[in-house]
Amino acid sequence: MLDPIDQRIVEKLSDNGRISLTELSDGAELSRVAIANRIDKLIQNGFLKVSAMLNLDRLNYQTLIVELQIENGKKVDFKRLVSDCPKVMQAFEMTGQFNHMLVCSSKSSNSLRRFVDDVLKKFAKDCRVTMASNPIGSEFTHIKSYKECEHCKKLKIE
């Protein structure tokens, strides 16, 4: 669990990821060095990751909701793909007709269609794809990376 100081650091960083160490130390009665050390520990312990958020509308990204029924024998490889691929912004395990739901985004609908057809469907015995608008309520969204994953590189999917 996070102590109150770490909780405050995470809260302030979630409001403004570019806040200075001096501003983070205000009211905490800790030096900038102590705050920097706490941030490093939060990152090392998996509580915090520093990254940029992008405006998908301004970048003309397309977004899809992909629901898949993944067979048990393929789940390990599927989860590895989902974790590594920057086209997969969010992934959920769920119950019902489909056992996984992905929010996928890319520069073009053609790229997303090829990703679904040539990569995701290899893992699924059933699949449903829905066009989606970019996230409502926030113009900026986190994406994993601007680089392509190994699966997309091999298939030359942008």
DSSP file (Angstrom, degrees, kcal/mol; ACC not computed):
  #  RESIDUE AA STRUCTURE BP1 BP2  ACC     N-H-->O    O-->H-N    N-H-->O    O-->H-N    TCO  KAPPA ALPHA  PHI   PSI    X-CA   Y-CA   Z-CA
    1    1 A M              0   0    0      0, 0.0     2,-0.3     0, 0.0     0, 0.0   0.000 360.0 360.0 360.0 155.8    0.0    0.0    0.0
    2    2 A L        -     0   0    0      4,-0.0    40,-0.0     2,-0.0     0, 0.0  -0.703 360.0-131.0 -90.3 139.5    1.0    3.6   -0.5
    3    3 A D     >  -     0   0    0     -2,-0.3     4,-2.6     1,-0.1     5,-0.2  -0.376  37.3 -94.2 -79.4 170.2    1.6    5.9    2.4
    4    4 A P  H  > S+     0   0    0      0, 0.0     4,-2.0     0, 0.0     5,-0.1   0.828 125.4  52.3 -57.4 -33.9   -0.1    9.3    2.4
    5    5 A I  H  > S+     0   0    0      2,-0.2     4,-2.3     1,-0.2     5,-0.1   0.940 111.3  45.8 -68.7 -45.5    3.0   11.0    0.9
    6    6 A D  H  > S+     0   0    0      1,-0.2     4,-2.7     2,-0.2     5,-0.2   0.904 111.7  52.9 -62.8 -40.3    3.1    8.5   -2.0
    7    7 A Q  H  X S+     0   0    0     -4,-2.6     4,-2.5     1,-0.2    -1,-0.2   0.908 109.7  48.9 -59.8 -41.6   -0.6    8.9   -2.5
    8    8 A R  H  X S+     0   0    0     -4,-2.0     4,-2.7    -5,-0.2    -2,-0.2   0.896 110.4  50.6 -65.5 -40.9   -0.2   12.6   -2.7
    9    9 A I  H  X S+     0   0    0     -4,-2.3     4,-2.6     2,-0.2     5,-0.2   0.944 112.4  46.5 -61.4 -48.8    2.6   12.3   -5.2
   10   10 A V  H  X S+     0   0    0     -4,-2.7     4,-2.2     1,-0.2    -2,-0.2   0.907 113.0  50.2 -61.3 -42.7    0.6   10.0   -7.4
   11   11 A E  H  X S+     0   0    0     -4,-2.5     4,-1.3    -5,-0.2    -1,-0.2   0.929 112.7  45.4 -62.4 -46.0   -2.4   12.3   -7.2
   12   12 A K  H  X S+     0   0    0     -4,-2.7     4,-2.1     1,-0.2    -2,-0.2   0.901 113.5  49.8 -66.0 -39.9   -0.4   15.4   -8.1
   13   13 A L  H  < S+     0   0    0     -4,-2.6    -1,-0.2     1,-0.2    -2,-0.2   0.849 106.7  55.4 -67.9 -32.7    1.3   13.6  -11.0
   14   14 A S  H  < S+     0   0    0     -4,-2.2     3,-0.2    -5,-0.2    -1,-0.2   0.820 111.2  45.2 -69.7 -28.2   -2.0   12.3  -12.3
   15   15 A D  H  < S+     0   0    0     -4,-1.3     2,-0.3     1,-0.3    -2,-0.2   0.861 137.2   5.3 -77.1 -38.0   -3.2   16.0  -12.5
   16   16 A N    ><  -     0   0    0     -4,-2.1     3,-1.6    -5,-0.1    -1,-0.3  -0.789  59.5-169.2-152.3 100.0    0.0   17.2  -14.1
   17   17 A G  T 3  S+     0   0    0     -2,-0.3    -4,-0.1     1,-0.3    -3,-0.1   0.598  89.8  56.5 -67.9 -11.1    2.7   14.8  -15.1
   18   18 A R  T 3  S+     0   0    0     -5,-0.1    -1,-0.3     2,-0.0    -5,-0.1   0.227  74.4 135.7-104.8  13.2    5.1   17.7  -15.7
   19   19 A I    <   -     0   0    0     -3,-1.6     2,-0.0    -7,-0.1    -3,-0.0  -0.320  58.4-111.9 -60.9 142.8    4.9   19.1  -12.2
   20   20 A S     >  -     0   0    0      1,-0.1     4,-2.2     4,-0.0     5,-0.2  -0.323  15.3-117.9 -76.1 159.0    8.3   20.1  -10.8
   21   21 A L  H  > S+     0   0    0      1,-0.2     4,-2.0     2,-0.2     5,-0.1   0.854 117.0  57.3 -62.0 -34.7    9.9   18.3   -7.9
   22   22 A T  H  > S+     0   0    0      2,-0.2     4,-1.0     1,-0.2    -1,-0.2   0.936 108.0  45.4 -61.6 -46.7    9.8   21.5   -6.0
   23   23 A E  H  4 S+     0   0    0      1,-0.2     3,-0.4     2,-0.2    -2,-0.2   0.876 112.0  52.5 -65.4 -36.9    6.0   21.7   -6.4
   24   24 A L  H  < S+     0   0    0     -4,-2.2    -1,-0.2     1,-0.2    -2,-0.2   0.843 108.3  50.9 -66.1 -32.6    5.7   18.0   -5.4
   25   25 A S  H >X>S+     0   0    0     -4,-2.0     3,-2.0    -5,-0.2     4,-0.7   0.678  82.4 113.0 -80.8 -16.3    7.6   18.6   -2.2
   26   26 A D  T 3<5S+     0   0    0     -4,-1.0     5,-0.0    -3,-0.4    -3,-0.0  -0.368  92.4   3.5 -57.7 125.2    5.5   21.6   -1.2
   27   27 A G  T 345S+     0   0    0     -2,-0.1    -1,-0.3     1,-0.1    -2,-0.1   0.336 112.5  89.2  82.5  -7.5    3.6   20.6    2.0
   28   28 A A  T <45S-     0   0    0     -3,-2.0    -2,-0.2     2,-0.2     3,-0.1   0.585  86.0-135.9 -95.8 -11.4    5.3   17.2    2.2
   29   29 A E  T  <5 +     0   0    0     -4,-0.7     2,-0.3     1,-0.2    -3,-0.1   0.837  66.3 118.2  55.9  35.8    8.2   18.4    4.3
   30   30 A L      < -     0   0    0     -5,-0.7    -1,-0.2     1,-0.0    -2,-0.2  -0.942  66.7-111.7-126.9 151.3   10.5   16.4    2.1
   31   31 A S     >  -     0   0    0     -2,-0.3     4,-2.2    -3,-0.1     5,-0.2  -0.277  31.6-107.9 -73.4 166.0   13.4   17.6   -0.1
   32   32 A R  H  > S+     0   0    0      1,-0.2     4,-2.8     2,-0.2     5,-0.2   0.876 122.2  54.4 -60.8 -37.4   13.2   17.4   -3.9
   33   33 A V  H  > S+     0   0    0      2,-0.2     4,-2.4     1,-0.2    -1,-0.2   0.913 107.4  49.0 -63.6 -42.9   15.8   14.5   -3.7
   34   34 A A  H  > S+     0   0    0      2,-0.2     4,-2.0     1,-0.2    -1,-0.2   0.895 112.3  48.7 -64.6 -39.2   13.5   12.6   -1.3
   35   35 A I  H  X S+     0   0    0     -4,-2.2     4,-2.5     2,-0.2    -2,-0.2   0.929 110.5  50.8 -64.7 -45.0   10.6   13.2   -3.6
   36   36 A A  H  X S+     0   0    0     -4,-2.8     4,-2.4     1,-0.2    -2,-0.2   0.893 109.9  50.6 -59.8 -40.6   12.6   12.0   -6.6
   37   37 A N  H  X S+     0   0    0     -4,-2.4     4,-2.2     2,-0.2    -1,-0.2   0.890 109.5  50.4 -64.4 -39.7   13.7    8.9   -4.7
   38   38 A R  H  X S+     0   0    0     -4,-2.0     4,-2.5     2,-0.2    -2,-0.2   0.904 109.8  50.5 -65.4 -40.8   10.0    8.1   -3.9
   39   39 A I  H  X S+     0   0    0     -4,-2.5     4,-2.2     2,-0.2    -2,-0.2   0.930 109.5  51.1 -62.1 -44.8    9.0    8.5   -7.5
   40   40 A D  H  X S+     0   0    0     -4,-2.4     4,-2.7     1,-0.2    -1,-0.2   0.905 111.3  48.0 -58.3 -42.4   11.8    6.1   -8.5
   41   41 A K  H  X S+     0   0    0     -4,-2.2     4,-2.4     2,-0.2     6,-0.2   0.893 109.0  53.3 -66.4 -39.6   10.5    3.6   -6.0
   42   42 A L  H  <>S+     0   0    0     -4,-2.5     5,-2.5     2,-0.2     6,-1.3   0.892 112.6  45.1 -61.2 -39.1    6.9    4.0   -7.2
   43   43 A I  H ><5S+     0   0    0     -4,-2.2     3,-1.5     4,-0.2    -2,-0.2   0.941 113.3  49.1 -68.5 -48.2    8.1    3.3  -10.7
   44   44 A Q  H 3<5S+     0   0    0     -4,-2.7    -2,-0.2     1,-0.3    -1,-0.2   0.846 111.5  50.0 -60.8 -34.9   10.3    0.3   -9.7
   45   45 A N  T 3<5S-     0   0    0     -4,-2.4    -1,-0.3    -5,-0.2    -2,-0.2   0.360 117.2-111.5 -89.3   5.6    7.4   -1.2   -7.6
   46   46 A G  T < 5S+     0   0    0     -3,-1.5    -3,-0.2     2,-0.2    -2,-0.1   0.654  87.7 112.8  79.1  16.0    5.0   -0.9  -10.5
   47   47 A F  S   <S+     0   0    0     -5,-2.5     2,-0.3    -6,-0.2    -4,-0.2   0.695  79.1  30.1 -87.9 -20.8    2.7    1.8   -9.0
   48   48 A L        -     0   0    0     -6,-1.3     2,-0.4    -9,-0.1    -2,-0.2  -0.993  55.2-175.7-144.4 141.8    3.7    4.5  -11.5
   49   49 A K        -     0   0    0     -2,-0.3     2,-0.5    -3,-0.1    -6,-0.0  -0.991  21.8-138.3-137.9 132.8    4.8    4.7  -15.1
   50   50 A V        +     0   0    0     -2,-0.4     2,-0.3     0, 0.0    -2,-0.0  -0.794  42.8 135.0 -93.8 126.1    5.8    7.9  -16.8
   51   51 A S        -     0   0    0     -2,-0.5     2,-0.2    91,-0.0   -34,-0.1  -0.966  49.6 -99.2-158.4 170.3    4.5    8.4  -20.3
   52   52 A A        -     0   0    0     -2,-0.3    91,-0.6    91,-0.2     2,-0.4  -0.632  26.0-138.5 -93.8 155.4    2.8   10.9  -22.6
   53   53 A M  E     -A  142   0A   0     -2,-0.2     2,-0.3    89,-0.2    89,-0.3  -0.923  20.0-150.7-111.8 143.3   -0.8   11.1  -23.5
   54   54 A L  E     -A  141   0A   0     87,-3.2    87,-3.1    -2,-0.4     2,-1.0  -0.823  18.4-123.5-117.0 151.3   -1.9   11.7  -27.0
   55   55 A N     >  -     0   0    0     -2,-0.3     4,-1.5    85,-0.2    85,-0.2  -0.814  25.2-169.3 -91.2 101.7   -4.9   13.4  -28.6
   56   56 A L  T  4>S+     0   0    0     -2,-1.0     5,-2.7    83,-0.5     4,-0.3   0.840  82.5  55.1 -65.7 -34.6   -6.2   10.6  -30.9
   57   57 A D  T >45S+     0   0    0     82,-0.4     3,-1.4     1,-0.2    -1,-0.2   0.943 108.9  47.0 -62.6 -46.9   -8.6   12.9  -32.7
   58   58 A R  T 345S+     0   0    0      1,-0.3    -1,-0.2    81,-0.2    -2,-0.2   0.804 112.7  50.1 -65.7 -28.2   -5.9   15.4  -33.7
   59   59 A L  T 3<5S-     0   0    0     -4,-1.5    -1,-0.3     2,-0.0    -2,-0.2   0.444 112.0-123.9 -87.0  -0.2   -3.7   12.5  -34.8
   60   60 A N  T < 5 +     0   0    0     -3,-1.4    -3,-0.2    -4,-0.3     2,-0.2   0.851  49.8 167.9  59.1  38.4   -6.6   11.1  -36.9
   61   61 A Y      < -     0   0    0     -5,-2.7     2,-0.3    -6,-0.1    46,-0.2  -0.528  28.3-137.9 -78.6 150.1   -6.5    7.7  -35.2
   62   62 A Q  E     -B  106   0B   0     44,-3.1    44,-2.0    -2,-0.2     2,-0.4  -0.817  16.0-152.7-104.2 148.8   -9.3    5.2  -35.7
   63   63 A T  E     -BC 105 132B   0     69,-0.7    69,-2.3    -2,-0.3     2,-0.3  -0.975  11.5-175.8-128.9 139.2  -10.7    3.2  -32.8
   64   64 A L  E     -BC 104 131B   0     40,-2.8    40,-2.8    -2,-0.4     2,-0.6  -0.961  21.5-141.6-128.6 147.7  -12.3   -0.2  -32.6
   65   65 A I  E     -BC 103 130B   0     65,-3.0    65,-2.7    -2,-0.3     2,-0.5  -0.960  25.8-168.2-101.5 124.1  -13.9   -2.3  -29.9
   66   66 A V  E     -BC 102 129B   0     36,-2.7    36,-3.1    -2,-0.6     2,-0.5  -0.963   7.3-167.8-120.5 119.4  -13.0   -5.9  -30.5
   67   67 A E  E     -BC 101 128B   0     61,-3.1    61,-2.7    -2,-0.5     2,-0.3  -0.906  15.4-178.6-106.2 133.4  -14.7   -8.7  -28.6
   68   68 A L  E     -BC 100 127B   0     32,-2.7    32,-1.8    -2,-0.5    31,-1.2  -0.958  31.5-142.6-135.2 147.6  -13.1  -12.2  -28.9
   69   69 A Q  E     - C   0 126B   0     57,-2.5    56,-2.6    -2,-0.3    57,-0.7  -0.928  30.6-166.4-105.9 104.7  -13.7  -15.7  -27.7
   70   70 A I  E     - C   0 124B   0     -2,-0.7    54,-0.2    54,-0.2     2,-0.1  -0.801  17.5-125.8 -98.1 129.8  -10.2  -17.0  -27.0
   71   71 A E    >>  -     0   0    0     52,-0.9     3,-1.8    -2,-0.5     4,-0.6  -0.425  24.0-115.5 -71.0 147.6   -9.7  -20.7  -26.5
   72   72 A N  G >4 S+     0   0    0      1,-0.3     3,-1.1     2,-0.2     4,-0.4   0.850 113.0  57.5 -53.8 -40.5   -7.9  -21.7  -23.2
   73   73 A G  G 34 S+     0   0    0      1,-0.2    -1,-0.3     2,-0.1     4,-0.2   0.656 110.3  44.0 -67.8 -15.2   -4.9  -23.1  -25.1
   74   74 A K  G <> S+     0   0    0     -3,-1.8     4,-2.3    49,-0.1    -1,-0.2   0.434  85.9  94.3-106.8  -1.6   -4.2  -19.8  -26.8
   75   75 A K  H <X S+     0   0    0     -3,-1.1     4,-2.9    -4,-0.6     5,-0.2   0.866  80.9  53.5 -64.2 -39.3   -4.7  -17.5  -23.9
   76   76 A V  H  > S+     0   0    0     -4,-0.4     4,-1.8     2,-0.2    -1,-0.2   0.950 114.6  40.5 -62.6 -49.1   -1.0  -17.2  -22.8
   77   77 A D  H  > S+     0   0    0     -4,-0.2     4,-2.3     2,-0.2    -1,-0.2   0.882 115.1  53.1 -66.3 -38.0    0.1  -16.2  -26.3
   78   78 A F  H  X S+     0   0    0     -4,-2.3     4,-2.7     1,-0.2    -2,-0.2   0.933 108.9  48.4 -62.1 -46.4   -2.9  -13.9  -26.8
   79   79 A K  H  X S+     0   0    0     -4,-2.9     4,-2.2     1,-0.2    -1,-0.2   0.867 110.2  52.3 -64.2 -35.7   -2.2  -12.1  -23.5
   80   80 A R  H  X S+     0   0    0     -4,-1.8     4,-1.9    -5,-0.2    -1,-0.2   0.929 111.2  47.0 -64.3 -44.9    1.5  -11.7  -24.4
   81   81 A L  H  X S+     0   0    0     -4,-2.3     4,-2.3     1,-0.2    -2,-0.2   0.941 112.3  49.5 -59.8 -48.8    0.4  -10.1  -27.8
   82   82 A V  H  < S+     0   0    0     -4,-2.7    -1,-0.2     1,-0.2    -2,-0.2   0.869 111.7  49.3 -61.1 -38.6   -2.1   -7.8  -26.1
   83   83 A S  H  < S+     0   0    0     -4,-2.2    -1,-0.2    -5,-0.2    -2,-0.2   0.858 117.4  40.1 -68.4 -35.5    0.5   -6.7  -23.6
   84   84 A D  H  < S+     0   0    0     -4,-1.9    -2,-0.2    -5,-0.2    -1,-0.2   0.754  94.6  88.8 -87.1 -25.9    3.1   -6.0  -26.2
   85   85 A C    ><  -     0   0    0     -4,-2.3     3,-1.3    -5,-0.2    59,-0.1  -0.626  58.2-157.3 -87.1 122.3    1.1   -4.4  -29.0
   86   86 A P  T 3  S+     0   0    0      0, 0.0    58,-0.4     0, 0.0    59,-0.2   0.662  90.0  71.4 -69.3 -14.7    0.6   -0.6  -28.9
   87   87 A K  T 3  S+     0   0    0      1,-0.1    18,-2.6    17,-0.1     2,-1.0   0.784  85.4  75.5 -68.4 -24.6   -2.6   -0.9  -31.1
   88   88 A V  E <   +D  104   0B   0     -3,-1.3    16,-0.2    16,-0.2    56,-0.2  -0.774  58.0 173.1 -91.2 102.9   -4.3   -2.5  -28.0
   89   89 A M  E     +     0   0B   0     14,-2.5     2,-0.3    -2,-1.0    -1,-0.2   0.882  68.6   5.6 -78.5 -39.7   -5.0    0.5  -25.7
   90   90 A Q  E     -D  103   0B   0     13,-1.4    13,-2.6     2,-0.0     2,-0.4  -0.992  63.2-166.6-144.6 148.6   -7.0   -1.5  -23.2
   91   91 A A  E     -D  102   0B   0     -2,-0.3     2,-0.4    11,-0.2    11,-0.2  -1.000   6.1-173.9-139.6 138.5   -7.8   -5.1  -22.7
   92   92 A F  E     -D  101   0B   0      9,-2.6     9,-2.5    -2,-0.4     2,-0.4  -0.986  19.8-141.7-133.1 140.1  -10.4   -6.8  -20.4
   93   93 A E  E     +D  100   0B   0     -2,-0.4     2,-0.3     7,-0.2     7,-0.3  -0.835  38.6 165.2 -91.6 141.3  -11.3  -10.3  -19.5
   94   94 A M        -     0   0    0      5,-1.8     2,-0.3    -2,-0.4    -2,-0.0  -0.901  33.5-111.6-148.8 173.6  -15.1  -10.7  -19.2
   95   95 A T        +     0   0    0     -2,-0.3     2,-0.3     2,-0.0     3,-0.3  -0.718  68.6  52.5-108.2 162.8  -17.9  -13.2  -19.0
   96   96 A G  S    S-     0   0    0     -2,-0.3    -2,-0.1     1,-0.2     0, 0.0  -0.815 110.2 -20.0 116.1-156.5  -20.6  -13.9  -21.6
   97   97 A Q  S    S+     0   0    0     -2,-0.3     2,-0.4     2,-0.1    -1,-0.2   0.853 134.0  38.6 -59.3 -36.9  -20.5  -14.7  -25.3
   98   98 A F        -     0   0    0     -3,-0.3   -29,-0.3     1,-0.1     3,-0.1  -0.906  65.1-159.5-115.9 144.0  -17.0  -13.3  -25.5
   99   99 A N  S    S+     0   0    0    -31,-1.2    -5,-1.8    -2,-0.4     2,-0.3   0.468  76.3  42.1-103.4  -1.2  -14.3  -13.7  -22.9
  100  100 A H  E     -BD  68  93B   0    -32,-1.8   -32,-2.7    -7,-0.3     2,-0.4  -0.999  57.9-168.3-142.5 143.0  -12.0  -10.7  -23.9
  101  101 A M  E     -BD  67  92B   0     -9,-2.5    -9,-2.6    -2,-0.3     2,-0.4  -0.998  10.9-169.5-130.3 131.0  -12.7   -7.2  -25.0
  102  102 A L  E     -BD  66  91B   0    -36,-3.1   -36,-2.7    -2,-0.4     2,-0.6  -0.919  18.8-149.6-119.0 143.5  -10.1   -4.9  -26.5
  103  103 A V  E     -BD  65  90B   0    -13,-2.6   -14,-2.5    -2,-0.4   -13,-1.4  -0.969  30.3-175.1-106.3 114.3  -10.0   -1.2  -27.3
  104  104 A C  E     -BD  64  88B   0    -40,-2.8   -40,-2.8    -2,-0.6     2,-0.3  -0.864   9.3-179.8-116.0 144.6   -7.7   -0.9  -30.3
  105  105 A S  E     +B   63   0B   0    -18,-2.6     2,-0.3    -2,-0.4   -42,-0.2  -0.999   7.9 155.8-145.2 145.5   -6.5    2.2  -32.0
  106  106 A S  E     -B   62   0B   0    -44,-2.0   -44,-3.1    -2,-0.3     6,-0.0  -0.954  53.3 -92.5-158.5 173.4   -4.3    3.0  -35.0
  107  107 A K  S    S+     0   0    0     -2,-0.3     2,-0.3   -46,-0.2   -44,-0.1   0.738 105.0  23.2 -67.5 -24.3   -3.5    5.5  -37.7
  108  108 A S     >  -     0   0    0    -46,-0.1     4,-1.8     1,-0.1     5,-0.1  -0.988  66.9-128.9-145.2 153.0   -5.9    4.0  -40.2
  109  109 A S  H  > S+     0   0    0     -2,-0.3     4,-2.7     1,-0.2     5,-0.2   0.838 112.3  57.5 -67.5 -31.8   -8.9    1.8  -40.4
  110  110 A N  H  > S+     0   0    0      2,-0.2     4,-2.5     1,-0.2    -1,-0.2   0.916 105.7  49.7 -62.9 -43.6   -7.1   -0.3  -43.0
  111  111 A S  H  > S+     0   0    0      1,-0.2     4,-2.1     2,-0.2    -2,-0.2   0.909 113.0  46.7 -61.5 -43.0   -4.3   -0.9  -40.5
  112  112 A L  H  X S+     0   0    0     -4,-1.8     4,-2.7     2,-0.2    -2,-0.2   0.910 110.6  52.1 -66.2 -42.4   -6.8   -1.9  -37.8
  113  113 A R  H  X S+     0   0    0     -4,-2.7     4,-3.0     1,-0.2     5,-0.2   0.929 111.8  46.4 -60.3 -44.9   -8.8   -4.2  -40.1
  114  114 A R  H  X S+     0   0    0     -4,-2.5     4,-3.1     2,-0.2     5,-0.4   0.883 111.0  53.1 -64.5 -38.1   -5.5   -6.0  -41.0
  115  115 A F  H  X>S+     0   0    0     -4,-2.1     5,-2.1    -5,-0.2     4,-1.6   0.929 113.7  42.5 -62.2 -45.6   -4.6   -6.2  -37.4
  116  116 A V  H  <>S+     0   0    0     -4,-2.7     5,-2.6     3,-0.2    -2,-0.2   0.959 122.1  39.1 -64.8 -50.7   -7.9   -7.8  -36.5
  117  117 A D  H  <5S+     0   0    0     -4,-3.0    -2,-0.2    -5,-0.2    -3,-0.2   0.912 125.9  32.9 -68.5 -44.4   -8.0  -10.1  -39.5
  118  118 A D  H  <5S+     0   0    0     -4,-3.1    -3,-0.2    -5,-0.2    -1,-0.2   0.677 134.3  17.4 -92.0 -18.6   -4.3  -11.2  -39.7
  119  119 A V  T ><5S+     0   0    0     -4,-1.6     3,-0.9    -5,-0.4     4,-0.4   0.752 124.3  39.5-117.1 -62.2   -3.4  -11.2  -36.0
  120  120 A L  G >><S+     0   0    0     -5,-2.1     3,-2.0     1,-0.2     4,-0.7   0.895 109.3  57.8 -65.5 -42.4   -6.3  -11.2  -33.5
  121  121 A K  G 34<S+     0   0    0     -5,-2.6    -1,-0.2     1,-0.3     3,-0.2   0.704  92.7  70.4 -65.6 -17.8   -8.5  -13.7  -35.4
  122  122 A K  G <4 S+     0   0    0     -3,-0.9    -1,-0.3     1,-0.2    -2,-0.2   0.754 105.4  40.9 -66.6 -22.6   -5.8  -16.3  -35.3
  123  123 A F  T <4 S+     0   0    0     -3,-2.0   -52,-0.9    -4,-0.4     2,-0.3   0.631 106.2  78.6 -95.7 -16.7   -6.4  -16.5  -31.6
  124  124 A A  E  <  -C   70   0B   0     -4,-0.7   -54,-0.2   -54,-0.2     3,-0.1  -0.724  49.7-167.4-106.8 141.9  -10.2  -16.4  -31.6
  125  125 A K  E    S+     0   0B   0    -56,-2.6     2,-0.3    -2,-0.3   -55,-0.1   0.584  92.2  18.9 -91.7 -13.3  -12.9  -18.9  -32.4
  126  126 A D  E    S-C   69   0B   0    -57,-0.7   -57,-2.5     2,-0.0     2,-0.3  -0.981  71.5-179.9-152.1 147.7  -15.4  -16.0  -32.5
  127  127 A C  E     -C   68   0B   0     -2,-0.3     2,-0.4   -59,-0.2   -59,-0.2  -0.996  11.9-169.2-152.6 140.2  -15.0  -12.3  -32.9
  128  128 A R  E     -C   67   0B   0    -61,-2.7   -61,-3.1    -2,-0.3     2,-0.4  -0.999  11.1-162.9-132.6 132.3  -17.1   -9.1  -33.1
  129  129 A V  E     -C   66   0B   0     -2,-0.4     2,-0.4   -63,-0.2   -63,-0.2  -0.945   5.6-174.3-118.9 133.6  -15.8   -5.8  -34.2
  130  130 A T  E     -C   65   0B   0    -65,-2.7   -65,-3.0    -2,-0.4     2,-0.1  -0.993  25.0-126.2-128.0 129.7  -17.5   -2.4  -33.5
  131  131 A M  E     -C   64   0B   0     -2,-0.4     2,-0.3   -67,-0.2   -67,-0.2  -0.473  36.4-172.0 -66.9 145.2  -16.3    1.0  -34.8
  132  132 A A  E     -C   63   0B   0    -69,-2.3   -69,-0.7    -2,-0.1     2,-0.1  -0.956  24.4-118.2-138.5 155.9  -16.0    3.4  -31.9
  133  133 A S        -     0   0    0     -2,-0.3     3,-0.1     1,-0.1   -71,-0.1  -0.470  50.9 -86.6 -80.6 166.3  -15.3    7.1  -31.5
  134  134 A N  S    S-     0   0    0      1,-0.2    -1,-0.1    -2,-0.1     4,-0.1  -0.364  73.9 -57.5 -70.1 160.6  -12.2    8.1  -29.6
  135  135 A P    >   -     0   0    0      0, 0.0     3,-0.6     0, 0.0     2,-0.3  -0.018  56.3-133.5 -50.0 134.2  -12.6    8.2  -25.8
  136  136 A I  T 3  S+     0   0    0      1,-0.2     3,-0.0    -3,-0.1    -3,-0.0  -0.643  84.1  28.0 -86.3 141.9  -15.4   10.5  -24.5
  137  137 A G  T 3  S+     0   0    0     -2,-0.3     2,-0.3     2,-0.0    -1,-0.2   0.286 115.8  57.9  94.7 -11.7  -14.6   12.9  -21.7
  138  138 A S    <   -     0   0    0     -3,-0.6     0, 0.0     1,-0.1     0, 0.0  -0.919  57.2-162.5-151.4 122.9  -10.9   13.2  -22.3
  139  139 A E  S    S+     0   0    0     -2,-0.3   -83,-0.5   -84,-0.1     2,-0.4   0.695  80.4  67.2 -78.5 -15.5   -9.3   14.4  -25.5
  140  140 A F        -     0   0    0    -85,-0.2     2,-0.4   -84,-0.1   -85,-0.2  -0.876  63.5-179.6-110.1 139.5   -6.0   12.8  -24.4
  141  141 A T  E     -A   54   0A   0    -87,-3.1   -87,-3.2    -2,-0.4     2,-0.4  -0.977  27.6-117.3-136.8 145.4   -5.4    9.1  -24.1
  142  142 A H  E     -A   53   0A   0     -2,-0.4     2,-0.3   -89,-0.3   -89,-0.2  -0.671  28.5-173.8 -80.5 133.1   -2.5    7.0  -23.1
  143  143 A I        -     0   0    0    -91,-0.6   -91,-0.2    -2,-0.4     3,-0.1  -0.949  28.7-125.8-121.5 152.7   -1.1    4.6  -25.8
  144  144 A K  S    S-     0   0    0    -58,-0.4     2,-0.3    -2,-0.3    -1,-0.1   0.901  78.9 -24.1 -64.3 -44.0    1.6    2.1  -25.0
  145  145 A S        -     0   0    0    -59,-0.2    -1,-0.2     2,-0.1     0, 0.0  -0.985  41.9-129.7-165.0 156.0    4.1    3.1  -27.7
  146  146 A Y  S    S+     0   0    0     -2,-0.3     2,-0.1    -3,-0.1    -1,-0.1   0.547  88.0  89.0 -88.0  -9.4    4.3    4.8  -31.0
  147  147 A K  S    S-     0   0    0      1,-0.1     2,-0.2    -3,-0.0    -2,-0.1  -0.428  82.5-110.8 -85.2 162.2    6.4    1.8  -32.3
  148  148 A E        -     0   0    0     -2,-0.1     2,-0.1   -63,-0.1    -1,-0.1  -0.606  28.4-117.5 -89.9 153.4    4.9   -1.3  -33.8
  149  149 A C     >  -     0   0    0     -2,-0.2     4,-2.2     1,-0.1     5,-0.2  -0.353  32.1-102.3 -81.1 170.0    4.9   -4.7  -32.1
  150  150 A E  H  > S+     0   0    0      1,-0.2     4,-2.4     2,-0.2     5,-0.2   0.862 119.9  55.9 -63.6 -38.1    6.8   -7.7  -33.6
  151  151 A H  H  > S+     0   0    0      1,-0.2     4,-1.6     2,-0.2    -1,-0.2   0.932 111.1  44.0 -60.2 -45.7    3.6   -9.3  -34.9
  152  152 A C  H  >>S+     0   0    0      1,-0.2     5,-2.8     2,-0.2     4,-0.6   0.867 111.6  53.5 -70.0 -36.3    2.7   -6.2  -36.9
  153  153 A K  H ><5S+     0   0    0     -4,-2.2     3,-0.9     3,-0.2    -1,-0.2   0.937 108.0  50.2 -61.3 -45.9    6.2   -5.7  -38.1
  154  154 A K  H 3<5S+     0   0    0     -4,-2.4    -1,-0.2     1,-0.3    -2,-0.2   0.876 117.3  39.9 -60.2 -38.7    6.3   -9.3  -39.5
  155  155 A L  H 3<5S-     0   0    0     -4,-1.6    -1,-0.3    -5,-0.2    -2,-0.2   0.431 110.5-122.4 -91.7   0.9    3.0   -8.7  -41.3
  156  156 A K  T <<5 +     0   0    0     -3,-0.9     2,-0.6    -4,-0.6    -3,-0.2   0.906  53.5 160.0  57.4  45.3    3.9   -5.2  -42.4
  157  157 A I      <       0   0    0     -5,-2.8    -1,-0.2     1,-0.1    -2,-0.1  -0.880 360.0 360.0 -96.9 122.6    0.9   -3.7  -40.7
  158  158 A E              0   0    0     -2,-0.6   -51,-0.2   -10,-0.1    -1,-0.1   0.509 360.0 360.0 -62.8 360.0    1.4    0.0  -40.0
